[in-house]
């Protein structure tokens, strides 16, 4: 399978981008060895040996902002704030053992964007994270939302949306 990277274009793939920009993936550099264990001693430790966690000036926001076809979409995502108790619950769940394996099929753009986000979190913000961590967190958020809101959950809203052909 061919590896690709679309550095700094992740959000534009999901939320639309500027007209006339070529979004074809570029070949990626080989990925670093993922055999390094996560550090449980400090949340701000980088998993790269010899690298310090970034200072508060360095740990800003992602370099690209989501661009959208609909003006309400960025406002929706900017307004999302998880209550501290839910953040703690999700964090604890992410640290639990996860002995079962499953597969999810992704597009080249989705996998490249996921890889870019993990890189940005680790290199720029000092948050050691894997693609598996991000996927489990996203799934857990959808499942928690469904448990609380069921028919009004994001999952049901998206899956019930009719195709507009």
N, C-alpha and C positions, 0 to 999 in steps of 0.2 A: 504494500500500500504506500502510495506516495505521500510524503509529509509536506505540508505547506504552511506558510505564515503570512498573515496580513497585519503586520505590526501597526498599531495606532489606528486601525480601521475597524476594530471589533464592533463598536457601537453603531457605526454607519451601516454595517452589514445587517444588524438586527432592526435598526430604526430607520433605515433609508439614508442615503447620502446625497451628495451634490451631483447634479447632472454632469455627464461628460467625464467623470473620474473613473478610471479603469480599476475595478475591484478584483481583478484576477489575482489569485494567491501567488506569492513569491516563494521559491524554495527556502526552507527553513534550515538554520544551522542545527547540528545534532543536539538533541536534548541532553542536559546533564544527567548523571546517574541518579536515579531516584532511590538508591539504597540507603541514603542517609536517613536516620531516624528523626522523627519529630522531637522537638525539645519540650518536655513537659514542665521544665523548671521555670520558664518565663515565657509569657505570651508574646513578648516583644523580641525574642531572640530570633535571629535569622538562622535558617538551616544551612547556610553556607558557612563553612568553617573560616575563621579569620575575618568575617565581615560583621561589623557592628550594626545594630538596628539604626535606621535613620533618625535624625533629630526631628523635632517638631516642624522645622521649616521644610525639611525634605519630604515629610510624609503628608503631602498635600493630596489633592484629589487626582483622579485619573486624568491623563493628558487629553483625552477626547471626551466630549460631551455627547450624549445620545441625541441624534437628529431624527426627527419624526415627520411623517407625512401629516399627522394630525396635531394641531397645536396643544391639545389637552394632555397628550402622552407624557412629555417631559415634566409637566407640572404634577401629574399623578405620581411619577417615580420620585420626584424631589420631595413630595409630601409624605412619603413612607417613612415612618419612625416606629421601630419596634419598642414596646415597653421593656424596661430593664428585666422584669421577671421572665418575659418570653425570650429575651436574648440569652439569659442565663440558662434557661431550660434547653434551648437549641444548642448552646455551647456544650452543655453537659451531655446531651444526646450525641453530639459529634465526637465526643471523646470515648463513647462506649465502644466495646469490641463489636466488630461487624464481620462475623465469620462466613456469611453467605455471599456468594458471587452471582452477579447477573450481568447482562450486557444491555447496552443501550446503543442504538444506531444513531450516529450524528452525521451531519453534512461536513464537508471539508471546512467550510466557513465556520460552522459551530465549534469544531474541534480546535481550529486555529484561534478563534476568539477566546475560547476557554483557556487555552495555553497562554495567550497574551495576558489575560486577566490574572492568572496565577503568577505569572512572571512579575507583573506590576505590583501585586500584593506583596510578593516576597522581596523583590529587589528595591522597590521604592518605599514601601511602608513597613518592611520588616516583619510581615505576617507570614509565617511558614504555612503553606497550604498546597494541597494537591488537587488535581482535577476531580478525584474521587470525593474529596472533602466538599468541594463546591457543588457537585451533583447531589450528594446526600443532603446538604443543607437546603438546596432548592426543592428537592423532593419533600423533605420534612416540613418546610414552610407551606407547600401546597396541601399536604396531608393535614396539618394543624388547622389551616383555613377551612378545609372541607369538614373536619370534625366539628367545628364551631358553626359554620354558616351553611353547610350542605348545599341546598339549591341556589343560594346566592354566592357560593364560593367562586373564586377565580377559576378553578378547574372546571366547574360546571358552566360558567359563563363562556369560557373559551370553547369548550367542546360542543356546546349547543349553538354556537355561532354558525349561521348558515353560510355556505359558500356563495359568493356573489359572482356568478358567471355571466 
